[in-house]
Amino acid sequence: MAGKSASWLATQVLTNPESSIRYIWAKEPTTLERLLRALQWTPEQFAKETGLEIPSLSRPVDALPVRRYRIPIVDAGAGLPVWNEGGEFVILDLPELRGKPESELFAVRIQGDSMSPTYLNGDVVVCWTQGQPESGRVVAVHQHGDGLIIKRLQMVGSQVMLYSDNPAYPPMLLGEYDRVYGVALGMWRPVR
């Protein structure tokens, strides 16, 4: 349920729980979230039951360093994002981005309603090129001939399927020349 094997848990977490939890918090926050969901604990319950403080709970929010990320944006359906000065960028500080190099981040501006209600037309979805494209995750896929699209990845047997959150759109098979380019980490909704 946490997205990791039992051997990973035994060798990585159980051998040195405090260091492991701090590492997971900093480098794999989604793994920590899945672990808490699997345990059905809040961060406060986790700290109470294990005696391990999750770092964000042990420091006041205003003590956390602010890191502004300059992230290139590409419109859904357009080509790959370009890390150059001539492109469009968004500057954000989202907790999900912490610890990730700017060069591994890009954003996709949603066009249309295929991912509604999760993402609306005009929303900007921040993606990480090094994220694990696991079943159930929202991913940015470079679709051969159609540019980048944002879809939810699902494994159906041995096939990789891409689903829209809006049930009006049918699922599609990940094509032979399609490539998962990044995993969604967060979203920015412009003021409308």
Long-range contacts (C-beta under 8 A, 24 or more apart in sequence): 1-34, 1-37, 1-38, 2-31, 2-34, 2-35, 2-38, 3-30, 3-31, 3-34, 3-132, 3-134, 4-31, 17-50, 17-52, 18-52, 21-52, 21-54, 22-55, 25-54, 25-55, 25-56, 26-55, 26-98, 26-99, 27-99, 29-95, 29-96, 29-98, 30-96, 30-131, 30-185, 56-95, 66-93, 67-93, 67-97, 67-98, 68-92, 68-93, 69-93, 69-94, 69-97, 69-102, 69-105, 70-102, 71-102, 71-105, 71-106, 71-107, 71-126, 72-106, 72-107, 73-106, 73-107, 73-108, 73-109, 73-124, 74-106, 74-107, 74-108, 74-109, 74-147, 74-148, 75-108, 75-109, 75-111, 76-108, 76-109, 76-110, 76-111, 76-112, 76-147, 76-148, 76-149, 76-150, 77-111, 77-146, 77-147, 77-148, 77-149, 78-147, 78-148, 79-147, 79-148, 80-106, 80-142, 80-147, 80-148, 80-181, 81-106, 81-107, 81-108, 81-148, 90-124, 90-126, 90-188, 92-126, 92-186, 92-188, 94-126, 94-185, 94-186, 94-188, 96-126, 96-185, 96-186, 97-126, 97-185, 97-186, 100-128, 100-130, 100-185, 104-128, 104-129, 104-130, 105-129, 105-185, 106-140, 106-181, 106-182, 107-188, 108-140, 108-148, 108-150, 110-150, 113-166, 114-151, 114-164, 114-165, 114-166, 114-169, 115-150, 115-151, 115-152, 115-164, 115-165, 115-166, 116-165, 116-166, 117-165, 117-166, 118-165, 119-150, 119-165, 119-187, 120-189, 122-189, 122-190, 122-192, 123-187, 123-188, 123-189, 123-190, 124-187, 124-188, 124-189, 124-190, 125-150, 125-184, 125-186, 125-187, 126-184, 126-185, 126-186, 126-187, 126-188, 127-181, 127-182, 127-183, 127-184, 127-185, 128-182, 128-183, 128-185, 129-181, 129-182, 131-182, 131-183, 131-184, 131-185, 132-183, 133-180, 133-183, 137-183, 137-184, 138-183, 138-184, 139-180, 139-181, 139-182, 139-183, 139-184, 140-180, 140-181, 140-182, 140-183, 140-184, 141-174, 141-178, 141-179, 141-180, 141-181, 142-178, 142-179, 142-181, 143-175, 143-178, 144-175, 144-176, 144-177, 144-178, 148-181, 150-184, 153-180
